[in-house]
């Protein structure tokens, strides 16, 4: 990903804007593909325990593995879909920063505040009891899809603070991603111990 030099001696990731000859639709699709490739594997440890619990509720059902896989797919699609509002917000901010140099100069400070607030918000979520979607209902494909989508929506909401911190720190930065992966792994271990 390229960088755009900005007033205030910082660089904005070019992933928020279409490159030459690319449409806004193409730029959004590229971002969502990158978002899915990063966020789904990173957040997967948080979905393992709830999906195993879901499979346990299907004990005796001959299609338990298939229905659990369908729920897991719905969880992943929900995470992937969450990339669209993130891209739209990022693109709007990027355009505003390009149009207003005074705002662009304040961005490093605003990003630092957003990163700290997002990290504190996420860590505060650790103290709350995890909420799992209700009972799966009749073990059919639609119920499995609904269960996975509910689990995915809960996970997206619960990790929204971490998402804000990642975006503020630079989502494409290697050190940022390593910190996020370690945090998610620690949280998944903690959830399994409950």
Backbone as JSON Lines, residues from 0, in Angstrom:
{"i":0,"aa":"X","n":[0.83,-1.18,0.0],"ca":[0.0,0.0,0.0],"c":[0.87,1.24,0.0]}
{"i":1,"aa":"X","n":[0.53,2.19,-0.84],"ca":[1.26,3.43,-0.89],"c":[0.87,4.37,0.25]}
{"i":2,"aa":"X","n":[1.68,5.39,0.41],"ca":[1.45,6.39,1.44],"c":[1.34,7.76,0.78]}
{"i":3,"aa":"X","n":[0.48,8.59,1.32],"ca":[0.3,9.95,0.82],"c":[0.85,10.9,1.88]}
{"i":4,"aa":"X","n":[1.9,11.68,1.56],"ca":[2.42,12.64,2.54],"c":[1.35,13.68,2.88]}
{"i":5,"aa":"X","n":[1.21,13.94,4.18],"ca":[0.17,14.86,4.64],"c":[0.78,16.01,5.44]}
{"i":6,"aa":"X","n":[0.07,17.14,5.53],"ca":[0.54,18.23,6.39],"c":[0.65,17.74,7.84]}
{"i":7,"aa":"X","n":[1.68,18.15,8.52],"ca":[1.91,17.68,9.89],"c":[2.93,16.57,9.94]}
{"i":8,"aa":"X","n":[3.59,16.3,8.82],"ca":[4.67,15.32,8.73],"c":[4.24,13.89,9.08]}
{"i":9,"aa":"X","n":[3.18,13.46,8.51],"ca":[2.74,12.08,8.63],"c":[2.24,11.64,7.26]}
{"i":10,"aa":"X","n":[2.0,10.36,7.11],"ca":[1.54,9.82,5.83],"c":[0.24,9.06,6.02]}
{"i":11,"aa":"X","n":[-0.68,9.27,5.09],"ca":[-1.96,8.57,5.12],"c":[-1.88,7.38,4.16]}
{"i":12,"aa":"X","n":[-2.41,6.26,4.59],"ca":[-2.45,5.08,3.73],"c":[-3.32,5.35,2.51]}
{"i":13,"aa":"X","n":[-2.82,4.99,1.35],"ca":[-3.55,5.22,0.1],"c":[-4.71,4.25,-0.08]}
{"i":14,"aa":"X","n":[-4.85,3.26,0.82],"ca":[-5.91,2.27,0.67],"c":[-7.3,2.87,0.8]}
{"i":15,"aa":"X","n":[-7.39,4.1,1.34],"ca":[-8.7,4.73,1.51],"c":[-9.2,5.42,0.26]}
{"i":16,"aa":"X","n":[-8.39,5.53,-0.77],"ca":[-8.77,6.25,-1.99],"c":[-8.53,5.37,-3.21]}
{"i":17,"aa":"X","n":[-9.33,5.54,-4.26],"ca":[-9.07,4.77,-5.48],"c":[-7.75,5.23,-6.11]}
{"i":18,"aa":"X","n":[-7.04,4.28,-6.69],"ca":[-5.82,4.62,-7.44],"c":[-6.23,5.01,-8.86]}
{"i":19,"aa":"X","n":[-5.28,5.52,-9.62],"ca":[-5.58,5.97,-10.99],"c":[-6.31,4.89,-11.77]}
{"i":20,"aa":"X","n":[-7.43,5.27,-12.35],"ca":[-8.2,4.35,-13.19],"c":[-9.11,3.41,-12.42]}
{"i":21,"aa":"X","n":[-9.08,3.46,-11.1],"ca":[-9.9,2.56,-10.29],"c":[-11.17,3.29,-9.86]}
{"i":22,"aa":"X","n":[-12.29,2.59,-9.84],"ca":[-13.54,3.19,-9.39],"c":[-13.62,3.11,-7.86]}
{"i":23,"aa":"X","n":[-14.54,3.88,-7.28],"ca":[-14.76,3.79,-5.84],"c":[-15.24,2.39,-5.48]}
{"i":24,"aa":"X","n":[-16.05,1.79,-6.36],"ca":[-16.53,0.43,-6.11],"c":[-15.36,-0.55,-6.07]}
{"i":25,"aa":"X","n":[-14.44,-0.4,-7.03],"ca":[-13.26,-1.28,-7.07],"c":[-12.38,-1.09,-5.85]}
{"i":26,"aa":"X","n":[-12.22,0.17,-5.41],"ca":[-11.42,0.43,-4.21],"c":[-12.07,-0.18,-2.98]}
{"i":27,"aa":"X","n":[-13.4,-0.05,-2.87],"ca":[-14.12,-0.63,-1.73],"c":[-14.01,-2.15,-1.75]}
{"i":28,"aa":"X","n":[-14.17,-2.76,-2.92],"ca":[-14.06,-4.22,-3.02],"c":[-12.66,-4.68,-2.64]}
{"i":29,"aa":"X","n":[-11.63,-3.96,-3.08],"ca":[-10.26,-4.31,-2.7],"c":[-10.03,-4.21,-1.21]}
{"i":30,"aa":"X","n":[-10.58,-3.15,-0.59],"ca":[-10.43,-3.0,0.85],"c":[-11.15,-4.12,1.59]}
{"i":31,"aa":"X","n":[-12.37,-4.45,1.17],"ca":[-13.12,-5.5,1.86],"c":[-12.41,-6.85,1.73]}
{"i":32,"aa":"X","n":[-11.82,-7.12,0.58],"ca":[-11.04,-8.35,0.43],"c":[-9.85,-8.38,1.37]}
{"i":33,"aa":"X","n":[-9.13,-7.25,1.49],"ca":[-8.0,-7.17,2.41],"c":[-8.49,-7.29,3.85]}
{"i":34,"aa":"X","n":[-9.61,-6.65,4.16],"ca":[-10.2,-6.68,5.5],"c":[-10.54,-8.12,5.88]}
{"i":35,"aa":"X","n":[-11.18,-8.84,4.96],"ca":[-11.55,-10.23,5.24],"c":[-10.31,-11.1,5.45]}
{"i":36,"aa":"X","n":[-9.28,-10.88,4.62],"ca":[-8.05,-11.69,4.74],"c":[-7.32,-11.44,6.06]}
{"i":37,"aa":"X","n":[-7.5,-10.25,6.63],"ca":[-6.82,-9.94,7.9],"c":[-7.7,-10.25,9.1]}
{"i":38,"aa":"X","n":[-8.93,-9.75,9.11],"ca":[-9.75,-9.79,10.31],"c":[-10.33,-11.17,10.6]}
{"i":39,"aa":"X","n":[-10.76,-11.89,9.58],"ca":[-11.37,-13.2,9.84],"c":[-10.37,-14.15,10.5]}
{"i":40,"aa":"X","n":[-9.15,-14.33,9.97],"ca":[-8.22,-15.22,10.67],"c":[-7.81,-14.68,12.05]}
{"i":41,"aa":"X","n":[-7.67,-13.36,12.16],"ca":[-7.24,-12.8,13.45],"c":[-8.31,-12.99,14.51]}
{"i":42,"aa":"X","n":[-9.58,-12.86,14.16],"ca":[-10.66,-12.97,15.14],"c":[-11.18,-14.39,15.31]}
{"i":43,"aa":"X","n":[-10.75,-15.31,14.47],"ca":[-11.23,-16.69,14.54],"c":[-11.06,-17.34,15.91]}
{"i":44,"aa":"X","n":[-9.95,-17.11,16.63],"ca":[-9.86,-17.74,17.96],"c":[-11.01,-17.37,18.9]}
{"i":45,"aa":"X","n":[-11.59,-16.19,18.73],"ca":[-12.71,-15.79,19.58],"c":[-14.0,-16.53,19.22]}
{"i":46,"aa":"X","n":[-14.07,-17.09,18.02],"ca":[-15.28,-17.79,17.59],"c":[-15.22,-19.29,17.87]}
{"i":47,"aa":"X","n":[-14.04,-19.81,18.15],"ca":[-13.9,-21.26,18.3],"c":[-14.77,-21.81,19.43]}
{"i":48,"aa":"X","n":[-14.64,-21.23,20.63],"ca":[-15.41,-21.75,21.78],"c":[-16.92,-21.66,21.55]}
{"i":49,"aa":"X","n":[-17.46,-20.5,21.09],"ca":[-18.91,-20.47,20.83],"c":[-19.36,-21.45,19.74]}
{"i":50,"aa":"X","n":[-18.53,-21.65,18.72],"ca":[-18.91,-22.62,17.69],"c":[-18.86,-24.05,18.22]}
{"i":51,"aa":"X","n":[-17.91,-24.35,19.08],"ca":[-17.87,-25.69,19.71],"c":[-19.08,-25.89,20.61]}
{"i":52,"aa":"X","n":[-19.48,-24.83,21.33],"ca":[-20.69,-24.92,22.15],"c":[-21.92,-25.15,21.29]}
{"i":53,"aa":"X","n":[-21.97,-24.47,20.15],"ca":[-23.09,-24.65,19.22],"c":[-23.13,-26.1,18.74]}
{"i":54,"aa":"X","n":[-21.97,-26.63,18.4],"ca":[-21.92,-28.02,17.94],"c":[-22.39,-28.97,19.04]}
{"i":55,"aa":"X","n":[-22.04,-28.66,20.29],"ca":[-22.47,-29.5,21.41],"c":[-23.99,-29.48,21.56]}
{"i":56,"aa":"X","n":[-24.64,-28.34,21.24],"ca":[-26.1,-28.28,21.34],"c":[-26.76,-29.13,20.25]}
{"i":57,"aa":"X","n":[-26.0,-29.46,19.23],"ca":[-26.53,-30.27,18.13],"c":[-26.23,-31.75,18.32]}
{"i":58,"aa":"X","n":[-25.8,-32.14,19.51],"ca":[-25.45,-33.55,19.77],"c":[-26.6,-34.45,19.35]}
{"i":59,"aa":"X","n":[-26.27,-35.47,18.65],"ca":[-27.28,-36.41,18.18],"c":[-27.79,-36.06,16.79]}
{"i":60,"aa":"X","n":[-27.57,-34.84,16.36],"ca":[-27.98,-34.43,15.01],"c":[-26.93,-34.93,14.03]}
{"i":61,"aa":"X","n":[-27.34,-35.64,13.02],"ca":[-26.41,-36.22,12.07],"c":[-25.62,-35.2,11.27]}
{"i":62,"aa":"X","n":[-26.15,-34.01,11.15],"ca":[-25.48,-32.97,10.36],"c":[-24.8,-31.93,11.26]}
{"i":63,"aa":"X","n":[-24.42,-32.3,12.47],"ca":[-23.86,-31.33,13.43],"c":[-22.62,-30.63,12.86]}
{"i":64,"aa":"X","n":[-21.74,-31.38,12.23],"ca":[-20.52,-30.77,11.69],"c":[-20.86,-29.79,10.57]}
{"i":65,"aa":"X","n":[-21.75,-30.19,9.67],"ca":[-22.14,-29.33,8.55],"c":[-22.82,-28.06,9.05]}
{"i":66,"aa":"X","n":[-23.74,-28.19,10.01],"ca":[-24.44,-27.02,10.54],"c":[-23.47,-26.09,11.28]}
{"i":67,"aa":"X","n":[-22.49,-26.65,11.96],"ca":[-21.48,-25.83,12.64],"c":[-20.63,-25.1,11.61]}
{"i":68,"aa":"X","n":[-20.29,-25.78,10.51],"ca":[-19.52,-25.14,9.45],"c":[-20.32,-24.0,8.81]}
{"i":69,"aa":"X","n":[-21.63,-24.2,8.63],"ca":[-22.49,-23.15,8.08],"c":[-22.53,-21.95,9.04]}
{"i":70,"aa":"X","n":[-22.64,-22.21,10.33],"ca":[-22.63,-21.12,11.33],"c":[-21.29,-20.39,11.29]}
{"i":71,"aa":"X","n":[-20.2,-21.13,11.15],"ca":[-18.88,-20.5,11.06],"c":[-18.74,-19.65,9.81]}
{"i":72,"aa":"X","n":[-19.29,-20.11,8.71],"ca":[-19.26,-19.33,7.47],"c":[-20.06,-18.04,7.63]}
{"i":73,"aa":"X","n":[-21.23,-18.13,8.26],"ca":[-22.04,-16.92,8.49],"c":[-21.29,-15.95,9.41]}
{"i":74,"aa":"X","n":[-20.57,-16.47,10.4],"ca":[-19.76,-15.62,11.28],"c":[-18.71,-14.88,10.44]}
{"i":75,"aa":"X","n":[-18.01,-15.61,9.55],"ca":[-16.96,-15.0,8.73],"c":[-17.53,-13.96,7.76]}
{"i":76,"aa":"X","n":[-18.67,-14.24,7.16],"ca":[-19.29,-13.28,6.24],"c":[-19.71,-12.02,6.99]}
{"i":77,"aa":"X","n":[-20.16,-12.17,8.22],"ca":[-20.52,-10.99,9.02],"c":[-19.29,-10.13,9.28]}
{"i":78,"aa":"X","n":[-18.17,-10.75,9.62],"ca":[-16.93,-9.99,9.8],"c":[-16.52,-9.31,8.5]}
{"i":79,"aa":"X","n":[-16.63,-10.03,7.4],"ca":[-16.25,-9.46,6.1],"c":[-17.14,-8.26,5.78]}
{"i":80,"aa":"X","n":[-18.44,-8.38,6.01],"ca":[-19.37,-7.3,5.72],"c":[-19.1,-6.07,6.58]}
{"i":81,"aa":"X","n":[-18.54,-6.27,7.76],"ca":[-18.25,-5.12,8.62],"c":[-17.17,-4.22,8.02]}
{"i":82,"aa":"X","n":[-16.46,-4.71,7.02],"ca":[-15.44,-3.9,6.37],"c":[-16.02,-2.77,5.53]}
{"i":83,"aa":"X","n":[-17.26,-2.91,5.04],"ca":[-17.85,-1.87,4.2],"c":[-18.05,-0.56,4.97]}
{"i":84,"aa":"X","n":[-18.7,-0.56,6.15],"ca":[-18.81,0.72,6.86],"c":[-17.46,1.27,7.29]}
{"i":85,"aa":"X","n":[-16.52,0.39,7.58],"ca":[-15.17,0.86,7.94],"c":[-14.55,1.57,6.75]}
{"i":86,"aa":"X","n":[-14.68,0.99,5.56],"ca":[-14.11,1.62,4.37],"c":[-14.8,2.95,4.07]}
{"i":87,"aa":"X","n":[-16.12,2.97,4.15],"ca":[-16.84,4.21,3.84],"c":[-16.44,5.33,4.8]}
{"i":88,"aa":"X","n":[-16.31,5.0,6.09],"ca":[-15.88,6.02,7.06],"c":[-14.44,6.45,6.79]}
{"i":89,"aa":"X","n":[-13.56,5.48,6.51],"ca":[-12.16,5.81,6.23],"c":[-12.02,6.65,4.98]}
{"i":90,"aa":"X","n":[-12.79,6.34,3.95],"ca":[-12.72,7.12,2.71],"c":[-13.23,8.54,2.93]}
{"i":91,"aa":"X","n":[-14.29,8.69,3.73],"ca":[-14.81,10.03,4.02],"c":[-13.79,10.85,4.8]}
{"i":92,"aa":"X","n":[-13.14,10.22,5.78],"ca":[-12.11,10.91,6.56],"c":[-10.93,11.28,5.66]}
{"i":93,"aa":"X","n":[-10.51,10.36,4.81],"ca":[-9.38,10.63,3.9],"c":[-9.68,11.82,3.0]}
{"i":94,"aa":"X","n":[-10.87,11.88,2.44],"ca":[-11.23,13.01,1.57],"c":[-11.26,14.32,2.35]}
{"i":95,"aa":"X","n":[-11.78,14.25,3.58],"ca":[-11.82,15.47,4.41],"c":[-10.4,15.93,4.75]}
{"i":96,"aa":"X","n":[-9.51,14.99,5.05],"ca":[-8.14,15.35,5.39],"c":[-7.4,15.96,4.19]}
{"i":97,"aa":"X","n":[-7.68,15.47,2.99],"ca":[-7.06,16.03,1.8],"c":[-7.59,17.43,1.51]}
{"i":98,"aa":"X","n":[-8.85,17.67,1.84],"ca":[-9.46,18.98,1.56],"c":[-9.15,20.02,2.63]}
{"i":99,"aa":"X","n":[-8.81,19.58,3.86],"ca":[-8.6,20.52,4.97],"c":[-7.23,20.3,5.61]}
{"i":100,"aa":"X","n":[-6.21,20.99,5.16],"ca":[-4.87,20.8,5.71],"c":[-4.79,21.05,7.22]}
{"i":101,"aa":"X","n":[-5.58,21.98,7.74],"ca":[-5.55,22.24,9.2],"c":[-6.01,21.01,9.97]}
{"i":102,"aa":"X","n":[-7.03,20.33,9.47],"ca":[-7.51,19.1,10.1],"c":[-6.46,18.0,9.97]}
{"i":103,"aa":"X","n":[-5.81,17.93,8.82],"ca":[-4.77,16.92,8.6],"c":[-3.61,17.09,9.59]}
{"i":104,"aa":"X","n":[-3.28,18.33,9.94],"ca":[-2.2,18.56,10.9],"c":[-2.55,18.02,12.29]}
{"i":105,"aa":"X","n":[-3.83,18.01,12.62],"ca":[-4.27,17.52,13.94],"c":[-4.45,16.01,13.98]}
{"i":106,"aa":"X","n":[-4.39,15.35,12.82],"ca":[-4.71,13.93,12.75],"c":[-3.82,13.04,13.62]}
{"i":107,"aa":"X","n":[-2.5,13.25,13.69],"ca":[-1.71,12.38,14.55],"c":[-2.18,12.4,16.01]}
{"i":108,"aa":"X","n":[-2.51,13.57,16.53],"ca":[-2.99,13.66,17.9],"c":[-4.37,13.0,18.04]}
{"i":109,"aa":"X","n":[-5.25,13.23,17.06],"ca":[-6.58,12.62,17.11],"c":[-6.48,11.09,17.01]}
{"i":110,"aa":"X","n":[-5.55,10.59,16.18],"ca":[-5.36,9.15,16.05],"c":[-4.85,8.55,17.35]}
{"i":111,"aa":"X","n":[-3.96,9.26,18.03],"ca":[-3.44,8.76,19.31],"c":[-4.56,8.66,20.35]}
{"i":112,"aa":"X","n":[-5.4,9.68,20.41],"ca":[-6.53,9.66,21.35],"c":[-7.49,8.52,20.98]}
{"i":113,"aa":"X","n":[-7.81,8.4,19.7],"ca":[-8.73,7.33,19.26],"c":[-8.14,5.96,19.56]}
{"i":114,"aa":"X","n":[-6.85,5.79,19.38],"ca":[-6.21,4.51,19.67],"c":[-6.28,4.15,21.13]}
{"i":115,"aa":"X","n":[-6.01,5.12,22.01],"ca":[-6.07,4.86,23.45],"c":[-7.51,4.57,23.88]}
{"i":116,"aa":"X","n":[-8.45,5.37,23.4],"ca":[-9.86,5.15,23.75],"c":[-10.32,3.78,23.25]}
{"i":117,"aa":"X","n":[-9.96,3.42,22.02],"ca":[-10.35,2.11,21.48],"c":[-9.76,0.96,22.27]}
{"i":118,"aa":"X","n":[-8.49,1.07,22.67],"ca":[-7.85,0.0,23.45],"c":[-8.51,-0.13,24.82]}
{"i":119,"aa":"X","n":[-8.77,1.0,25.48],"ca":[-9.43,0.96,26.8],"c":[-10.82,0.37,26.67]}
{"i":120,"aa":"X","n":[-11.54,0.78,25.62],"ca":[-12.89,0.27,25.37],"c":[-12.84,-1.26,25.2]}
{"i":121,"aa":"X","n":[-11.88,-1.75,24.44],"ca":[-11.79,-3.2,24.22],"c":[-11.43,-3.93,25.51]}
{"i":122,"aa":"X","n":[-10.46,-3.4,26.24],"ca":[-10.08,-4.05,27.49],"c":[-11.21,-4.04,28.51]}
{"i":123,"aa":"X","n":[-12.03,-2.99,28.5],"ca":[-13.2,-2.94,29.38],"c":[-14.19,-4.03,29.01]}
{"i":124,"aa":"X","n":[-14.25,-4.39,27.74],"ca":[-15.16,-5.46,27.29],"c":[-14.74,-6.8,27.87]}
{"i":125,"aa":"X","n":[-13.47,-6.97,28.21],"ca":[-13.01,-8.22,28.82],"c":[-13.73,-8.5,30.13]}
{"i":126,"aa":"X","n":[-14.06,-7.44,30.84],"ca":[-14.69,-7.61,32.15],"c":[-16.15,-8.03,32.03]}
{"i":127,"aa":"X","n":[-16.75,-7.73,30.91],"ca":[-18.15,-8.1,30.73],"c":[-18.25,-9.57,30.38]}
{"i":128,"aa":"X","n":[-19.31,-10.18,30.85],"ca":[-19.58,-11.59,30.54],"c":[-19.87,-11.72,29.05]}
{"i":129,"aa":"X","n":[-19.27,-12.68,28.37],"ca":[-19.58,-12.82,26.95],"c":[-21.05,-13.19,26.75]}
{"i":130,"aa":"X","n":[-21.63,-12.6,25.73],"ca":[-23.02,-12.89,25.41],"c":[-23.01,-13.78,24.18]}
{"i":131,"aa":"X","n":[-23.61,-14.94,24.3],"ca":[-23.69,-15.84,23.16],"c":[-25.1,-15.8,22.62]}
{"i":132,"aa":"X","n":[-25.24,-15.94,21.32],"ca":[-26.59,-15.96,20.76],"c":[-27.43,-17.04,21.43]}
{"i":133,"aa":"X","n":[-28.71,-16.83,21.41],"ca":[-29.62,-17.76,22.07],"c":[-29.55,-19.16,21.49]}
{"i":134,"aa":"X","n":[-30.4,-20.04,21.98],"ca":[-30.38,-21.43,21.5],"c":[-30.6,-21.48,20.0]}
{"i":135,"aa":"X","n":[-29.96,-22.43,19.36],"ca":[-29.98,-22.46,17.9],"c":[-31.34,-22.74,17.28]}
{"i":136,"aa":"X","n":[-32.29,-23.23,18.04],"ca":[-33.59,-23.55,17.44],"c":[-33.5,-24.87,16.69]}
{"i":137,"aa":"X","n":[-34.43,-25.07,15.78],"ca":[-34.39,-26.3,15.0],"c":[-33.1,-26.38,14.22]}
{"i":138,"aa":"X","n":[-32.41,-27.51,14.27],"ca":[-31.13,-27.61,13.56],"c":[-31.3,-27.73,12.05]}
{"i":139,"aa":"X","n":[-31.57,-26.61,11.42],"ca":[-31.66,-26.54,9.96],"c":[-30.69,-25.49,9.48]}
{"i":140,"aa":"X","n":[-30.47,-25.43,8.2],"ca":[-29.49,-24.49,7.63],"c":[-29.81,-23.04,7.97]}
{"i":141,"aa":"X","n":[-31.07,-22.64,7.89],"ca":[-31.43,-21.25,8.18],"c":[-31.11,-20.9,9.63]}
{"i":142,"aa":"X","n":[-31.37,-21.83,10.55],"ca":[-31.06,-21.58,11.97],"c":[-29.56,-21.49,12.17]}
{"i":143,"aa":"X","n":[-28.79,-22.31,11.46],"ca":[-27.33,-22.26,11.57],"c":[-26.79,-20.95,11.02]}
{"i":144,"aa":"X","n":[-27.33,-20.5,9.89],"ca":[-26.93,-19.21,9.33],"c":[-27.25,-18.07,10.29]}
{"i":145,"aa":"X","n":[-28.45,-18.1,10.86],"ca":[-28.86,-17.06,11.8],"c":[-27.98,-17.07,13.04]}
{"i":146,"aa":"X","n":[-27.69,-18.26,13.54],"ca":[-26.83,-18.38,14.73],"c":[-25.43,-17.82,14.44]}
{"i":147,"aa":"X","n":[-24.86,-18.18,13.31],"ca":[-23.53,-17.68,12.94],"c":[-23.51,-16.17,12.73]}
{"i":148,"aa":"X","n":[-24.56,-15.65,12.1],"ca":[-24.64,-14.2,11.89],"c":[-24.78,-13.46,13.22]}
{"i":149,"aa":"X","n":[-25.57,-14.0,14.13],"ca":[-25.71,-13.38,15.46],"c":[-24.39,-13.42,16.21]}
{"i":150,"aa":"X","n":[-23.7,-14.54,16.13],"ca":[-22.39,-14.66,16.78],"c":[-21.41,-13.67,16.15]}
{"i":151,"aa":"X","n":[-21.42,-13.55,14.83],"ca":[-20.54,-12.61,14.15],"c":[-20.83,-11.17,14.52]}
{"i":152,"aa":"X","n":[-22.12,-10.82,14.57],"ca":[-22.49,-9.44,14.95],"c":[-22.06,-9.14,16.37]}
{"i":153,"aa":"X","n":[-22.22,-10.11,17.27],"ca":[-21.77,-9.92,18.65],"c":[-20.25,-9.72,18.7]}
{"i":154,"aa":"X","n":[-19.52,-10.51,17.94],"ca":[-18.06,-10.41,17.91],"c":[-17.6,-9.07,17.33]}
{"i":155,"aa":"X","n":[-18.26,-8.62,16.26],"ca":[-17.91,-7.32,15.66],"c":[-18.14,-6.2,16.66]}
{"i":156,"aa":"X","n":[-19.3,-6.24,17.36],"ca":[-19.58,-5.21,18.36],"c":[-18.57,-5.26,19.5]}
{"i":157,"aa":"X","n":[-18.3,-6.45,19.99],"ca":[-17.39,-6.61,21.12],"c":[-15.97,-6.17,20.77]}
{"i":158,"aa":"X","n":[-15.58,-6.34,19.53],"ca":[-14.22,-5.98,19.1],"c":[-14.16,-4.61,18.44]}
{"i":159,"aa":"X","n":[-15.21,-3.82,18.54],"ca":[-15.2,-2.51,17.89],"c":[-14.14,-1.59,18.49]}
{"i":160,"aa":"X","n":[-13.87,-1.68,19.78],"ca":[-12.81,-0.88,20.37],"c":[-11.45,-1.26,19.81]}
{"i":161,"aa":"X","n":[-11.2,-2.56,19.68],"ca":[-9.94,-3.03,19.09],"c":[-9.83,-2.57,17.64]}
{"i":162,"aa":"X","n":[-10.94,-2.59,16.92],"ca":[-10.94,-2.14,15.53],"c":[-10.56,-0.67,15.45]}
{"i":163,"aa":"X","n":[-11.13,0.15,16.33],"ca":[-10.8,1.57,16.34],"c":[-9.31,1.75,16.64]}
{"i":164,"aa":"X","n":[-8.8,1.02,17.62],"ca":[-7.38,1.12,17.96],"c":[-6.5,0.69,16.79]}
{"i":165,"aa":"X","n":[-6.88,-0.38,16.1],"ca":[-6.12,-0.84,14.94],"c":[-6.1,0.21,13.83]}
{"i":166,"aa":"X","n":[-7.25,0.78,13.56],"ca":[-7.32,1.79,12.5],"c":[-6.51,3.03,12.88]}
{"i":167,"aa":"X","n":[-6.57,3.42,14.14],"ca":[-5.83,4.61,14.58],"c":[-4.32,4.38,14.54]}
{"i":168,"aa":"X","n":[-3.89,3.17,14.88],"ca":[-2.46,2.88,14.91],"c":[-1.9,2.54,13.53]}
{"i":169,"aa":"X","n":[-2.75,2.26,12.6],"ca":[-2.3,1.9,11.25],"c":[-2.51,0.41,11.03]}
{"i":170,"aa":"X","n":[-3.63,0.09,10.41],"ca":[-4.04,-1.31,10.28],"c":[-3.06,-2.14,9.46]}
{"i":171,"aa":"X","n":[-2.28,-1.51,8.61],"ca":[-1.33,-2.25,7.79],"c":[0.06,-2.34,8.41]}
{"i":172,"aa":"X","n":[0.23,-1.77,9.59],"ca":[1.53,-1.84,10.27],"c":[1.72,-3.21,10.89]}
{"i":173,"aa":"X","n":[2.87,-3.82,10.65],"ca":[3.15,-5.16,11.15],"c":[3.08,-5.22,12.68]}
{"i":174,"aa":"X","n":[3.69,-4.25,13.36],"ca":[3.7,-4.27,14.83],"c":[2.29,-4.13,15.39]}
{"i":175,"aa":"X","n":[1.45,-3.34,14.74],"ca":[0.06,-3.19,15.17],"c":[-0.66,-4.52,15.07]}
{"i":176,"aa":"X","n":[-0.49,-5.22,13.96],"ca":[-1.15,-6.5,13.77],"c":[-0.65,-7.55,14.75]}
{"i":177,"aa":"X","n":[0.65,-7.56,15.03],"ca":[1.19,-8.52,16.0],"c":[0.57,-8.29,17.37]}
{"i":178,"aa":"X","n":[0.5,-7.02,17.79],"ca":[-0.12,-6.7,19.08],"c":[-1.58,-7.15,19.12]}
{"i":179,"aa":"X","n":[-2.3,-6.92,18.03],"ca":[-3.71,-7.3,17.98],"c":[-3.88,-8.82,18.04]}
{"i":180,"aa":"X","n":[-3.04,-9.54,17.32],"ca":[-3.12,-11.01,17.34],"c":[-2.84,-11.54,18.74]}
{"i":181,"aa":"X","n":[-1.83,-10.99,19.41],"ca":[-1.51,-11.43,20.78],"c":[-2.68,-11.14,21.71]}
{"i":182,"aa":"X","n":[-3.28,-9.97,21.58],"ca":[-4.42,-9.6,22.42],"c":[-5.61,-10.53,22.19]}
{"i":183,"aa":"X","n":[-5.91,-10.82,20.95],"ca":[-7.04,-11.7,20.62],"c":[-6.76,-13.12,21.12]}
{"i":184,"aa":"X","n":[-5.52,-13.6,20.97],"ca":[-5.18,-14.93,21.45],"c":[-5.34,-15.01,22.97]}
{"i":185,"aa":"X","n":[-4.89,-13.98,23.68],"ca":[-5.03,-13.96,25.14],"c":[-6.5,-13.95,25.54]}
{"i":186,"aa":"X","n":[-7.29,-13.17,24.81],"ca":[-8.71,-13.12,25.12],"c":[-9.4,-14.45,24.84]}
{"i":187,"aa":"X","n":[-9.01,-15.13,23.77],"ca":[-9.65,-16.42,23.45],"c":[-9.3,-17.46,24.51]}
{"i":188,"aa":"X","n":[-8.07,-17.43,25.03],"ca":[-7.69,-18.36,26.11],"c":[-8.54,-18.06,27.34]}
{"i":189,"aa":"X","n":[-8.7,-16.79,27.65],"ca":[-9.48,-16.39,28.8],"c":[-10.94,-16.83,28.66]}
{"i":190,"aa":"X","n":[-11.51,-16.71,27.44],"ca":[-12.89,-17.12,27.21],"c":[-13.06,-18.63,27.37]}
{"i":191,"aa":"X","n":[-12.07,-19.4,26.95],"ca":[-12.16,-20.87,27.06],"c":[-12.09,-21.31,28.51]}
{"i":192,"aa":"X","n":[-11.44,-20.52,29.36],"ca":[-11.32,-20.9,30.77],"c":[-12.6,-20.66,31.54]}
{"i":193,"aa":"X","n":[-13.53,-19.89,30.97],"ca":[-14.79,-19.62,31.68],"c":[-15.71,-20.81,31.66]}
